[in-house]
Amino acid sequence: MNTHVPSGDDLARAFPVEEIRARFPALQKYKDFIFFENAGGSQVPQTVVDAVASHLVDRNVQRMAPYLHSQGVDRTIAEARVSVGHLVNAYRPEEISFGLNATSFIRLVSLGIAKMLQKRNEIIVTDMDHDADIATWTALEADGARIVWWKMRDDGTLHAEDLKPLLNDRTRLVACTVTAHSIGTIVDVATVGRLAHAAGAEVFLDCVHYGPHGLIDVQAWDCDYLVCSGYKNFSPHMGFLWGRYDALVRLPTFKEDFIPDVPPYKIEVGTFTYENVAGMDAAVRYIEELGRGFLGTGEHSRRDTIVAAMAAIRAYEQTLSKKMLSVLKKHGAIVYGISDEAQVERRVPTICFNIPGLTPQHIAIELGKANIGSRDGHMFAPRLMKRLGLAMENGCMRVSMVHYNKAAEIDRFDKVLGGIIAGAK
């Protein structure tokens, strides 16, 4: 059986971006629009649209009842649980719980952690994260938690050696992102897991932004909890939580008395958007289909196809990062975080920048007029803005790409940005 996957450079050169774009109806409908705001939500392939529509037509009922349509809901959720389990490399499907969004899951876990603090009452957070993974934990100070800050260095990265002295026998949990949703930095979360567990602490990972860009592996990362959102992963708006099974069993949660006190039931309290779970299942299967194109002939596990797909995506996206960084530098942009084109393996193609003399709001509006989607502002990261010396009311610009973006779109962005700068002089 041939399971050879080409090298990174070969993967990038052979990446079938036009074939991929043909699978996304929004990209076909809005051919003149450039989606460079994928950090705010990616587009979805037709198979995801079909899965959501099929659910709404055939299974738009409540689960757990003994008739055809309801049994279809149960089957949809069970199949999605298996699919997402493959996506994150879970130990068992029951470790996957579905719900509203990542933020609500962070809050759910934090409320449970608050009830188990005791002597271990220190929670380590970073100043690089989305505020959802900071404010949710700092709120526990009212419950006796002591917040400890793991601070980003001036190079825009979190260094593991800075985490080491923060860990001790009072550390309850380390909460950090896998990838900064703002400046695109990838964190060495495998080392975070090793260091935290050596100190007897747990690890909570915000994987919302890393999901579309790289391979998620909760086993290799040795974490205890991980949250992700469908809307950045080519799926509808929804969220899921992975938790180590024994950790979820211990976690105190609110539930009605008739609900079994085991995962996922103790986590999935109440009705959630079943049709969006169907979409998430289809999104995982889209990634698998992409991966099969990079594998040789023969039988491959579902996880193998996901590994192959994400390797190809990582290699291709690095070419996008290099090109965009080069363009921004040409226009005199201040790039926040990793800006060295030789180090793009340490980031994803999500880039925050400012152009001296122009407000981010002016640039974003002008890009929008030219049919280029981007985002300006504080990026929901007030502590990071302060660290970067940026005012909350202005913040910075962000362009964020995924694997369906292409080099020609960066070329057009280059010309439009040049025109905006020239027009302001």
Rosetta blueprint (number, residue, H / E / L):
1 M L
2 N L
3 T L
4 H L
5 V L
6 P L
7 S L
8 G H
9 D H
10 D H
11 L H
12 A H
13 R H
14 A H
15 F L
16 P L
17 V H
18 E H
19 E H
20 I H
21 R H
22 A L
23 R L
24 F L
25 P H
26 A H
27 L H
28 Q H
29 K H
30 Y L
31 K L
32 D L
33 F L
34 I E
35 F E
36 F L
37 E E
38 N H
39 A H
40 G H
41 G L
42 S L
43 Q L
44 V L
45 P L
46 Q H
47 T H
48 V H
49 V H
50 D H
51 A H
52 V H
53 A H
54 S H
55 H H
56 L H
57 V H
58 D H
59 R L
60 N L
61 V L
62 Q L
63 R L
64 M L
65 A L
66 P L
67 Y L
68 L H
69 H H
70 S H
71 Q H
72 G H
73 V H
74 D H
75 R H
76 T H
77 I H
78 A H
79 E H
80 A H
81 R H
82 V H
83 S H
84 V H
85 G H
86 H H
87 L H
88 V H
89 N L
90 A L
91 Y L
92 R L
93 P H
94 E H
95 E H
96 I E
97 S E
98 F E
99 G E
100 L L
101 N L
102 A H
103 T H
104 S H
105 F H
106 I H
107 R H
108 L H
109 V H
110 S H
111 L H
112 G H
113 I H
114 A H
115 K L
116 M L
117 L L
118 Q L
119 K L
120 R L
121 N L
122 E E
123 I E
124 I E
125 V E
126 T E
127 D L
128 M L
129 D L
130 H L
131 D L
132 A H
133 D H
134 I H
135 A H
136 T H
137 W H
138 T H
139 A H
140 L H
141 E H
142 A H
143 D H
144 G L
145 A L
146 R E
147 I E
148 V E
149 W E
150 W E
151 K L
152 M L
153 R L
154 D L
155 D L
156 G L
157 T L
158 L L
159 H L
160 A H
161 E H
162 D H
163 L H
164 K H
165 P H
166 L H
167 L L
168 N L
169 D L
170 R L
171 T E
172 R E
173 L E
174 V E
175 A E
176 C E
177 T E
178 V L
179 T E
180 A L
181 H L
182 S L
183 I L
184 G L
185 T E
186 I E
187 V L
188 D L
189 V H
190 A H
191 T H
192 V H
193 G H
194 R H
195 L H
196 A H
197 H H
198 A H
199 A L
200 G L
201 A L
202 E E
203 V E
204 F E
205 L E
206 D E
207 C L
208 V L
209 H L
210 Y L
211 G L
212 P L
213 H L
214 G L
215 L L
216 I L
217 D L
218 V H
219 Q H
220 A H
221 W H
222 D L
223 C L
224 D L
225 Y E
226 L E
227 V E
228 C E
229 S E
230 G H
231 Y H
232 K H
233 N L
234 F L
235 S L
236 P L
237 H L
238 M L
239 G E
240 F E
241 L E
242 W E
243 G E
244 R L
245 Y H
246 D H
247 A H
248 L H
249 V H
250 R H
251 L L
252 P L
253 T L
254 F L
255 K L
256 E L
257 D L
258 F L
259 I L
260 P L
261 D L
262 V L
263 P L
264 P L
265 Y L
266 K L
267 I L
268 E L
269 V L
270 G L
271 T L
272 F L
273 T L
274 Y H
275 E H
276 N H
277 V H
278 A H
279 G H
280 M H
281 D H
282 A H
283 A H
284 V H
285 R H
286 Y H
287 I H
288 E H
289 E H
290 L H
291 G H
292 R H
293 G L
294 F L
295 L L
296 G L
297 T L
298 G L
299 E L
300 H L
301 S L
302 R H
303 R H
304 D H
305 T H
306 I H
307 V H
308 A H
309 A H
310 M H
311 A H
312 A H
313 I H
314 R H
315 A H
316 Y H
317 E H
318 Q H
319 T H
320 L H
321 S H
322 K H
323 K H
324 M H
325 L H
326 S H
327 V H
328 L H
329 K H
330 K H
331 H L
332 G L
333 A L
334 I E
335 V E
336 Y E
337 G L
338 I L
339 S L
340 D L
341 E H
342 A H
343 Q H
344 V H
345 E H
346 R H
347 R E
348 V L
349 P L
350 T E
351 I E
352 C E
353 F E
354 N E
355 I L
356 P L
357 G L
358 L L
359 T L
360 P H
361 Q H
362 H H
363 I H
364 A H
365 I H
366 E H
367 L H
368 G H
369 K H
370 A L
371 N L
372 I E
373 G E
374 S L
375 R E
376 D E
377 G E
378 H L
379 M L
380 F L
381 A L
382 P H
383 R H
384 L H
385 M H
386 K H
387 R H
388 L L
389 G L
390 L L
391 A L
392 M L
393 E L
394 N L
395 G E
396 C E
397 M E
398 R E
399 V E
400 S E
401 M L
402 V L
403 H L
404 Y L
405 N L
406 K L
407 A H
408 A H
409 E H
410 I H
411 D H
412 R H
413 F H
414 D H
415 K H
416 V H
417 L H
418 G H
419 G H
420 I H
421 I H
422 A H
423 G H
424 A L
425 K L
